[in-house]
Amino acid sequence: MTTEINGILIHTDCLHFRGDVPCKPNKDHGYHCSGCTAYTKINKRVLLIKLGAIGDVIRTTPLLHRIRREYPNARITWLTHTPAILPADAIEEVLKLDLAATLYLQEASFDLLINLDKDREACALHSTIKAKKKLGFTLHGNIPFPANALAGHKYLTGVFDDISLSNTKSYVEEIFEICGWDFQGEEYVFDTHQEKGFTWPFTNNKRRVGLNTGCGDRWTTRLWSDDKWIELISLLQKANYEVVLLGGEQEHERNQKLSQDTNAEYFGHFPLPQFINLMYQMDLIVTQVTMAMHIAIALKKKIVLMNNIFNPHEFDLYGRGHVVEPERTCVCFYRGTCKRGISCMEDLPADKVFKHAVALLEKE
């Protein structure tokens, strides 16, 4: 829409125009809308709802490539619980789910709304926000439900364990399917934080293997014991790799002890941007299914993914990694406690993880 205020031309349909503060072309070059060479007419307004945990938000970013390809001048709004994880220069508007965002969205309108969450609040917004086309999940009879047939497969894998177990599609394939698109290997959109000036006290030029030793509180059946980590560290060090322990505050004591017992490097735990940059310094990451896995994939790192309770088809490592599983078949699909009392992760030999790591590191 183009209008005038006090004789001054305003392009409210420009991709750059903000309405509350000066746009970038005005800030950088002093342009007004009249005669502005940066004017870019918005052809679609797209709202993407992916609230989720940090890892879930990260692994949804491949959709940005396809949205840009389908709608080159789209204005993308992303609603999430964790806005800081999204690269601000790749999305026009990133909103944190709160009252202010909800009030704004109730009055806004979009050409395309994609809700990828079955959270009730996300489904409620899908039902009430104005949009010409709506995809993903909505509310039906007060429960989350597919908005149309495109979301049917992803919905069923989320509500029936047997269907989830037999699924052969990755998460990224599934979310592309919800949008009516075929996944074509689109990479994650992510920030390495290299420009932040973080420095790391590495003392040699050996190839670095980062070991992410934790997995959060929800699915503790994924944890590997200290003895297994110590054995893996020893194998890697004997093979002349530098081992760096990774984790957050929850893993701090464990990583301190592992470092003391093995002389593996441990620099501490850090705010998320700094932790991401530390991971960026690695040549390979060993991790369970957790946030660090998603970060490693986003950073295009080689990865050994230790998995037991999830369907391995869910994870697309983009040809840069191997999924390794215990020798004993896991019977605790998507369970946080082990039915047998001792997690099958203890049946995943350190030597097996080591061999997969070396194969990836030596592969050109």
Stockholm file with secondary structure:
# STOCKHOLM 1.0

chainA/1-364         MTTEINGILIHTDCLHFRGDVPCKPNKDHGYHCSGCTAYTKINKRVLLIKLGAIGDVIRTTPLLHRIRREYPNARITWLTHTPAILPADAIEEVLKLDLAATLYLQEASFDLLINLDKDREACALHSTIKAKKKLGFTLHGNIPFPANALAGHKYLTGVFDDISLSNTKSYVEEIFEICGWDFQGEEYVFDTHQEKGFTWPFTNNKRRVGLNTGCGDRWTTRLWSDDKWIELISLLQKANYEVVLLGGEQEHERNQKLSQDTNAEYFGHFPLPQFINLMYQMDLIVTQVTMAMHIAIALKKKIVLMNNIFNPHEFDLYGRGHVVEPERTCVCFYRGTCKRGISCMEDLPADKVFKHAVALLEKE
#=GR chainA/1-364 SS CEEEETTEEEETTBSSCCSSSCCHHHHHHCCCSTTCTTCCBCCEEEEEECCSCHHHHHTTTHHHHHHHHHSTTEEEEEEESCGGGSCGGGCSEEEESSHHHHHHHHHCEEEEEEECCCCHHHHHHHHHSEEEEEEEEEEETTEEEESSGGGHHHHHHHHCHHHHHHCCCCHHHHHHHHTTCCCCCCCCCCCCCGGGCCCCCCCSCCCEEEEECCCCSTTGGGCCCHHHHHHHHHHHHHTTCEEEEECCGGGHHHHHHHHHHHCCBCCCCCCHHHHHHHHHTCSEEEEESSHHHHHHHHTTCEEEEECSSSCGGGCCCTTSEEEECCSSCCCCTTCSSCTTSSCGGGGSCHHHHHHHHHHHHHCC
#=GC SS_cons         CEEEETTEEEETTBSSCCSSSCCHHHHHHCCCSTTCTTCCBCCEEEEEECCSCHHHHHTTTHHHHHHHHHSTTEEEEEEESCGGGSCGGGCSEEEESSHHHHHHHHHCEEEEEEECCCCHHHHHHHHHSEEEEEEEEEEETTEEEESSGGGHHHHHHHHCHHHHHHCCCCHHHHHHHHTTCCCCCCCCCCCCCGGGCCCCCCCSCCCEEEEECCCCSTTGGGCCCHHHHHHHHHHHHHTTCEEEEECCGGGHHHHHHHHHHHCCBCCCCCCHHHHHHHHHTCSEEEEESSHHHHHHHHTTCEEEEECSSSCGGGCCCTTSEEEECCSSCCCCTTCSSCTTSSCGGGGSCHHHHHHHHHHHHHCC
//
